Amino acid sequence: MSQILIIEDEPRISSFVAKGLRAAGLTSSIAETGQDGFNLAIEGDHELIILDLGLPDEDGFSVLRRLRVAQIDTPVIILTARGSVEDTVAGLQNGADDYMAKPFHFDELLARVRLRLRTEDNAPEVSSLTHENLHMDLLRRRVTVNEREVDLSAREFALAEAFLRNPGQVLSREQLLSRVWGYDFDPGSNVVDVYVRYLRNKLGSERFETVRGFGYRLASER
């Protein structure tokens, strides 16, 4: 299982990212300062680093430079509120592999994480997902049931993808919110329940099972 190092001083964001990664089958560790992050990167066996620039003890660019000087070539994705072209160029020139500005959608971050991990592993990209008679073409953004195409909105597609990537696994409302709607969405919202109802209407009422007190899972149709 891939291990990700998150160097981020804001607990709300680091927790959001860690939970989303866990829902995607990835493990993570968190460092809240540049020095702690540098130490974990040196000592640990991480396959990817997600790095914030606005750290309390030193600038994230400094952490990145020290990692590269120490010959730590682990892929780094910068995740920061600094969204200027100058900052993006500086990050890439200092050895970052990718750069994302906050606020961000978790699905985009996850796609970039998977891309970097695939690049390291030379693993083929998954282009489709299938569960029984439900098929999802990720490249063409098409969904079919019994070979009949079903029209889904962008949010419905993202939610269905989260279930298809984790068949049989219980996904909490919090996990689904982080995957599909982003970290600044109201955790008390019932939007997940509303969109699960939409998917049931379009893809099969018994396909998405409610697990009371926990969330939902993609189940076998009875």
CORLIN-V160609 format. One record per residue. N is the residue number from 0. PHI is phi in radians with two decimals (none if undefined). Layout:
<<N PHI> <N PHI>>
This chain:
<<0 none> <1 -1.20> <2 -1.91> <3 -1.97> <4 -1.75> <5 -1.86> <6 -1.86> <7 -2.69> <8 -1.58> <9 -1.66> <10 -0.99> <11 -1.07> <12 -1.34> <13 -1.10> <14 -1.17> <15 -1.03> <16 -1.15> <17 -1.08> <18 -1.15> <19 -1.12> <20 -1.11> <21 -1.10> <22 -1.13> <23 -1.61> <24 1.50> <25 -2.03> <26 -1.72> <27 -2.61> <28 -2.24> <29 -2.15> <30 -2.17> <31 -1.73> <32 -2.27> <33 -1.11> <34 -1.17> <35 -1.10> <36 -1.13> <37 -1.07> <38 -1.09> <39 -1.15> <40 -1.15> <41 -1.25> <42 -1.52> <43 -1.60> <44 -2.06> <45 -1.70> <46 -1.66> <47 -2.81> <48 -2.15> <49 -1.83> <50 -2.13> <51 -1.50> <52 -1.59> <53 -1.54> <54 -1.51> <55 -1.24> <56 -1.84> <57 -2.81> <58 -1.20> <59 -1.04> <60 -1.04> <61 -1.13> <62 -1.05> <63 -1.08> <64 -1.08> <65 -1.14> <66 -1.09> <67 -1.24> <68 -1.10> <69 -1.37> <70 1.10> <71 -1.56> <72 -1.78> <73 -1.00> <74 -1.00> <75 -2.16> <76 -1.89> <77 -1.42> <78 -2.21> <79 -2.64> <80 -1.36> <81 -1.43> <82 -1.93> <83 -1.29> <84 -1.07> <85 -1.06> <86 -1.18> <87 -1.07> <88 -1.09> <89 -1.07> <90 -1.10> <91 -1.17> <92 -1.21> <93 -1.48> <94 1.99> <95 -1.27> <96 -1.67> <97 -2.78> <98 -2.56> <99 -2.24> <100 -1.62> <101 -1.51> <102 -1.25> <103 -2.40> <104 -1.72> <105 -1.08> <106 -1.03> <107 -1.18> <108 -1.05> <109 -1.08> <110 -1.07> <111 -1.21> <112 -1.06> <113 -1.10> <114 -1.08> <115 -1.17> <116 -1.18> <117 -1.14> <118 -1.05> <119 -1.22> <120 -1.60> <121 1.01> <122 -1.53> <123 -1.22> <124 -1.35> <125 -1.36> <126 -1.91> <127 -2.65> <128 -2.33> <129 -2.41> <130 -2.43> <131 0.96> <132 -1.64> <133 -1.78> <134 -2.21> <135 -2.18> <136 -1.70> <137 -1.26> <138 -1.36> <139 -1.59> <140 1.02> <141 -2.09> <142 -2.21> <143 -2.26> <144 -2.17> <145 0.92> <146 1.17> <147 -1.75> <148 -1.24> <149 -2.08> <150 -1.46> <151 -2.10> <152 -1.25> <153 -1.05> <154 -1.18> <155 -1.09> <156 -1.10> <157 -1.10> <158 -1.20> <159 -1.07> <160 -1.08> <161 -1.03> <162 -1.20> <163 -1.20> <164 -1.34> <165 -2.37> <166 -1.09> <167 1.44> <168 -1.59> <169 -1.31> <170 -1.96> <171 -1.27> <172 -1.03> <173 -1.11> <174 -1.08> <175 -1.18> <176 -1.05> <177 -1.17> <178 -1.24> <179 -1.86> <180 -1.89> <181 1.79> <182 -1.28> <183 -1.70> <184 -1.49> <185 -1.05> <186 -1.15> <187 -1.54> <188 -1.25> <189 -1.72> <190 -1.09> <191 -1.10> <192 -1.07> <193 -1.10> <194 -1.32> <195 -1.10> <196 -1.09> <197 -1.05> <198 -1.13> <199 -1.07> <200 -1.15> <201 -1.65> <202 -2.00> <203 2.30> <204 -1.16> <205 -1.64> <206 -1.29> <207 -1.88> <208 -1.65> <209 -1.44> <210 -1.92> <211 -1.00> <212 1.48> <213 -2.19> <214 2.82> <215 -2.37> <216 -2.55> <217 -1.45> <218 -1.95> <219 -1.28> <220 -1.22> <221 -1.38>>
